[in-house]
Amino acid sequence: MKSIACSCHPIVRFAGLLLMVSALSATGLTTAQEDRRGTPSGGERPPVQVGTATAAPGAKTRGSLRVGDAADGTPIAIPLSVVAGRRPGPVVWIQAGTHGDEYGGIRALQEVVRDLDPAAMSGTVVALMAANLPAFQGLSRVNPNLDDLTDLSNTFPGNAGGFQAERIAALLHPLVTAQADYFLDLHTGGDRFRQHPFVLYTLTGKVPAGTMDDLARGFGIPTLWRDPVKIFPTDAITVFAGAGVPSFLVEVGGGQPLDPADLRLQADAVRSFLRAVKVLPGDPARPPRFTVVDGYRIVTNSRGGFFEPAVRPGDRIKAGGRLGVMRDVHGDLVETLTAPDGSDIVLGVGTYPAWPTGGWLIEIGSGLRDEPAR
């Protein structure tokens, strides 16, 4: 779920590669991206290495990326897989668990990686299974360390001398910008919120808008949040798109327990994207129509108590429409929540039964338009 608001480490050798990330060519790819696809330089591709995982063409390997230490000095290392196809192609970086309580994205990514066959692939998939490992270990949205509490999702490009989440972002940023042709961030509503499935992407001007639109449709998810204003300027997908790497956030489901249908939907969306960029053979899923929004609002409550929603994720709504009510501990009605101006669709609904004042209860999309598939 989105929110508003010097070392001998192996990644150092990638720092020089950042100078290669230049303006987009006429093909929409950087020179470094063209080289990784096998053109124009050709020749044998070097193995892709992230942390301790190195995969030569035709291999699938596991490893980890050390991002710090626990208080007792034991390493904190993000588990990851690198799957390299036999044929040249793009590098797709996929991460889940940017918020530690969003378990569905991790489970969906497990399914994707398990089914990848290097012999049938072109290019490489890098999969970080739990990007915010301290938060995941603490079963928390953010790092439960009271000296941190930083949202990794909104911390890029990071700070190598900052709090732990900032340091993780600072480690990931050069790796992604130097190696990835595409970046995917898998999210859910966490353990107390449920999202309508959508794909979020930000138009930064570095990648042609039409290219971003076409790639977003490649997931096969019918609802797209097309952000033209950089509503999350320090989010990973905004920062990486600004560096010329087409980047997308895939939001599906959430709440407890995990719904197997949500896991299948998110995994299938990733597979569809991999087909769209020719990492996997076949055609991507193409729904007949798309719902596109370009605005976003969070609705919070003024009175604490028990929340009774009157809408579900995906419902269409207009300004003044009833969203739900709050009842106090005696069961008396103390507040009726209504949709703000510009409301068009419910993107997410809180699933936790009781909330204090200022709870994150409803997410609303605005600027809705229905478009046929291209």
C-alpha positions in Angstrom: 0.0 0.0 0.0 1.4 3.4 -1.0 2.1 6.2 1.4 2.0 10.0 0.8 4.2 11.3 2.4 32.5 4.5 1.4 32.8 0.8 1.7 34.3 -2.3 0.1 30.8 -3.6 -0.6 30.4 -5.4 -4.0 28.1 -2.7 -5.3 30.9 -0.2 -5.5 32.1 -1.6 -8.7 28.7 -0.7 -10.3 29.1 3.0 -9.5 31.0 3.8 -12.6 28.2 2.2 -14.7 25.9 5.0 -13.6 27.7 7.3 -16.0 26.4 5.1 -18.9 22.8 5.8 -18.1 22.2 8.6 -20.6 19.3 10.2 -22.4 16.9 7.8 -24.1 17.7 6.9 -27.7 15.2 6.9 -30.5 14.3 3.3 -29.5 13.3 4.4 -26.0 16.3 2.5 -24.5 19.6 3.7 -23.1 22.9 2.6 -24.7 23.5 0.3 -21.7 20.1 -1.3 -22.2 20.8 -1.9 -25.9 24.0 -3.6 -25.0 22.3 -5.9 -22.6 19.8 -6.9 -25.2 22.7 -8.1 -27.4 22.8 -5.0 -29.7 24.7 -3.2 -31.1 27.9 -4.6 -29.4 26.9 -8.3 -29.6 29.3 -10.9 -28.2 28.8 -13.0 -25.2 26.8 -11.5 -22.3 28.5 -11.2 -19.0 26.7 -12.8 -16.0 24.4 -10.7 -14.0 25.5 -10.4 -10.4 23.6 -9.0 -7.4 25.1 -9.6 -4.0 26.2 -13.2 -3.8 24.0 -14.4 -6.7 25.6 -14.7 -10.1 23.8 -16.3 -13.0 25.4 -17.0 -16.4 23.0 -17.5 -19.4 20.9 -20.5 -18.8 21.2 -20.6 -15.0 18.9 -20.0 -12.0 20.7 -19.2 -8.7 19.9 -17.9 -5.2 21.9 -15.6 -3.1 21.6 -12.6 -0.8 22.4 -8.9 -0.7 23.9 -7.7 2.6 22.3 -4.4 3.7 23.5 -4.1 7.3 23.8 -5.8 10.6 21.5 -6.7 13.4 22.2 -5.4 16.9 24.2 -8.5 17.7 26.3 -8.1 14.6 24.8 -10.8 12.5 24.3 -9.8 8.9 21.0 -8.5 7.5 20.9 -9.9 3.9 18.0 -9.7 1.5 17.3 -13.1 -0.1 17.2 -13.0 -3.9 17.2 -15.1 -7.0 18.8 -14.3 -10.4 17.3 -16.3 -13.4 19.2 -15.8 -16.7 17.7 -16.9 -20.0 19.8 -18.7 -22.6 19.1 -15.9 -25.1 20.0 -12.2 -24.8 17.2 -9.8 -23.7 16.3 -7.2 -21.1 17.0 -7.3 -17.4 13.8 -7.1 -15.3 14.3 -6.3 -11.6 11.3 -7.4 -9.5 11.1 -6.8 -5.8 8.5 -7.6 -3.1 8.3 -6.8 0.6 9.2 -3.1 0.3 6.6 -2.9 3.1 7.3 -5.7 5.5 3.7 -6.6 6.2 2.7 -7.0 2.5 3.1 -10.7 2.3 1.1 -11.4 -0.8 3.6 -9.8 -3.1 6.3 -12.0 -1.7 4.2 -15.1 -2.2 3.3 -14.1 -5.7 7.0 -13.5 -6.5 7.8 -17.0 -5.1 5.5 -18.5 -7.7 6.9 -16.5 -10.6 10.5 -17.4 -9.8 9.6 -21.1 -9.2 8.1 -21.4 -12.6 10.8 -19.5 -14.6 12.7 -21.8 -17.0 16.0 -20.3 -18.2 15.9 -22.5 -21.3 12.6 -20.7 -22.4 13.7 -17.2 -21.4 15.4 -14.3 -23.1 17.2 -11.9 -20.8 17.3 -12.0 -17.0 15.0 -11.7 -14.0 16.4 -10.4 -10.7 14.0 -11.1 -7.9 14.4 -9.6 -4.4 12.1 -11.6 -2.2 11.9 -9.3 0.8 13.4 -5.9 0.0 12.8 -4.4 3.4 14.1 -7.4 5.4 14.2 -5.7 8.8 10.5 -4.7 8.4 9.6 -8.2 7.2 11.4 -9.8 10.1 9.5 -7.5 12.5 6.2 -8.4 10.8 5.8 -4.6 10.3 5.1 -2.2 7.4 8.4 -0.3 8.2 11.5 -1.2 10.2 10.2 -1.5 13.8 13.5 0.0 15.1 12.2 3.2 16.8 15.3 5.1 15.6 14.2 4.5 12.0 10.5 4.1 11.1 11.3 5.3 7.6 9.1 4.1 4.7 11.5 2.4 2.3 9.1 2.9 -0.5 9.5 6.7 -0.3 13.2 6.9 0.5 14.9 6.8 -2.9 17.6 7.3 -3.9 18.5 6.8 -0.3 21.3 8.0 2.0 24.3 5.8 2.6 24.9 7.5 5.9 21.3 7.6 7.1 18.8 5.4 8.9 18.6 1.7 7.9 15.8 2.1 5.4 17.7 5.0 3.7 20.8 2.8 3.6 18.9 0.0 1.9 17.6 2.4 -0.7 21.1 3.7 -1.2 22.4 0.2 -1.9 19.6 -0.7 -4.3 19.6 2.5 -6.3 22.9 2.1 -8.2 22.3 -1.6 -8.7 18.9 -1.0 -10.4 19.9 2.0 -12.4 23.1 0.3 -13.7 21.6 -3.1 -14.5 17.9 -3.0 -15.0 15.9 -2.3 -18.2 12.6 -2.5 -16.2 11.8 -2.2 -12.5 8.7 -3.8 -10.9 7.6 -3.3 -7.2 5.0 -5.7 -5.9 2.7 -4.3 -3.2 -0.5 -5.2 -1.4 -2.7 -3.5 1.2 -0.7 -5.0 4.0 -2.2 -6.8 7.0 -5.0 -4.3 7.6 -6.1 -2.9 4.2 -7.4 -4.3 0.9 -6.6 -2.9 -2.5 -8.4 -3.0 -5.8 -5.8 -4.4 -8.3 -4.1 -1.6 -10.2 -0.8 -0.7 -11.8 0.8 2.6 -10.8 3.3 4.4 -13.0 4.7 7.9 -13.1 5.4 10.0 -16.2 8.8 11.6 -15.7 9.6 12.6 -19.2 12.6 10.3 -19.4 10.6 7.5 -21.0 8.0 8.4 -23.6 4.5 8.5 -22.2 3.2 6.2 -24.9 5.9 3.6 -24.0 4.9 3.7 -20.4 1.2 3.4 -21.3 1.8 0.4 -23.5 4.0 -1.3 -20.9 1.5 -0.7 -18.2 -1.2 -2.4 -20.3 1.1 -5.4 -20.6 0.3 -6.5 -17.1 -3.3 -7.4 -18.1 -4.7 -5.6 -15.0 -7.7 -3.5 -16.1 -7.2 -0.6 -13.7 -4.2 1.8 -14.3 -3.2 4.7 -12.2 -1.3 7.0 -14.6 0.5 9.6 -12.4 1.4 12.7 -14.4 2.4 14.9 -11.4 5.0 12.7 -9.5 2.7 12.4 -6.5 5.3 10.3 -4.8 8.6 12.1 -5.8 10.9 9.9 -3.8 9.2 6.6 -4.5 11.3 3.9 -6.1 9.2 3.8 -9.3 9.4 7.6 -9.7 13.1 7.8 -9.1 14.0 4.9 -11.4 11.6 6.1 -14.1 13.4 9.5 -13.8 16.7 7.7 -14.5 15.2 6.2 -17.7 14.2 2.8 -16.3 10.5 2.1 -17.0 9.1 1.3 -13.5 5.8 0.1 -12.3 4.1 -0.6 -8.9 1.7 -3.6 -9.0 -0.9 -3.4 -6.2 -3.2 -6.4 -5.5 -5.3 -7.4 -2.5 -4.2 -7.5 1.1 -5.8 -8.1 4.5 -5.9 -11.4 6.3 -5.7 -14.3 5.5 -4.0 -14.2 2.1 -6.4 -14.9 -0.8 -5.0 -17.5 -3.2 -6.8 -15.7 -6.0 -4.9 -12.5 -5.3 -1.6 -14.4 -5.4 -2.5 -15.9 -8.7 -3.6 -12.6 -10.1 -0.4 -10.8 -9.1 1.8 -13.6 -10.3 0.0 -13.8 -13.6 0.3 -10.0 -14.0 4.1 -10.3 -13.7 4.2 -13.2 -16.1 2.1 -11.2 -18.6 4.6 -8.3 -18.3 7.5 -10.6 -18.9 5.8 -11.8 -22.1 5.1 -8.2 -23.1 8.9 -7.4 -22.9 9.8 -10.7 -24.6 11.5 -12.2 -21.6 9.0 -15.1 -21.8 7.5 -16.4 -25.0 3.8 -15.8 -25.9 1.5 -12.8 -25.8 0.6 -10.7 -22.8 -2.9 -10.7 -21.4 -5.0 -7.9 -22.9 -8.4 -7.1 -21.3 -10.9 -5.5 -23.7 -11.0 -2.2 -21.8 -9.0 -0.3 -19.2 -10.0 2.0 -16.4 -7.4 4.9 -16.1 -7.2 7.3 -13.2 -4.8 10.1 -12.6 -5.6 11.4 -9.1 -5.6 10.0 -5.6 -7.2 10.8 -2.2 -7.0 9.2 1.2 -10.2 9.4 3.4 -9.6 9.4 7.2 -11.9 9.5 10.1 -12.5 12.3 12.6 -14.0 10.0 15.3 -12.4 6.9 16.7 -14.3 3.7 17.0 -15.5 0.7 14.9 -15.4 1.1 11.1 -18.3 -0.2 9.1 -17.4 0.2 5.4 -20.3 0.8 2.9 -18.1 0.3 -0.2 -15.7 -2.3 -1.5 -12.4 -2.0 -3.5 -13.3 -1.3 -7.1 -16.7 0.3 -6.5 -17.5 3.4 -8.5 -18.3 6.4 -6.3 -19.2 10.1 -6.7 -18.7 13.1 -4.5 -21.0 12.9 -1.4 -21.5 9.1 -1.8 -21.6 7.2 1.5 -18.3 5.4 2.2 -19.0 4.0 5.7 -19.7 4.9 9.3 -17.9 5.0 12.6 -19.5 3.6 15.8 -18.2 4.2 19.3 -17.7 1.4 21.9 -21.4 1.6 22.8 -22.3 1.0 19.2 -23.7 4.5 18.7 -23.2 6.2 15.3 -20.6 9.0 15.7 -19.6 9.7 12.1 -20.6 9.1 8.5 -17.8 9.2 6.0 -18.6 10.5 2.5 -16.7 10.7 -0.8 -14.8 14.0 -1.4 -15.0 16.1 -4.5 -13.6 14.4 -7.6 -14.2 10.9 -6.4 -14.6 8.2 -9.1 -13.5 4.8 -7.9 -12.6 3.1 -4.6 -9.0 1.9 -4.8 -8.8 0.5 -1.3 -10.6 -0.1 2.0 -9.3 -0.7 5.5 -10.0 -4.1 6.9 -9.1 -3.5 10.5 -12.3 -3.3 12.6 -11.4 -0.5 15.0 -9.4 2.8 14.3 -8.4 5.9 16.2 -8.9 9.3 14.7 -7.0 9.7 11.5 -7.1 6.1 10.3 -6.2 5.2 6.8 -9.7 4.0 5.9 -10.4 4.6 2.2 -8.3 5.3 -0.9 -10.1 7.1 -3.8 -9.1 7.4 -7.4 -10.1 10.4 -9.5 -10.0 11.6 -13.1 -11.4 8.3 -14.3 -11.8 7.5 -17.9 -12.6 4.2 -19.6 -10.4 3.3 -22.6 -10.5 0.4 -25.1 -7.5 -1.8 -25.3 -5.0 -0.7 -28.0 
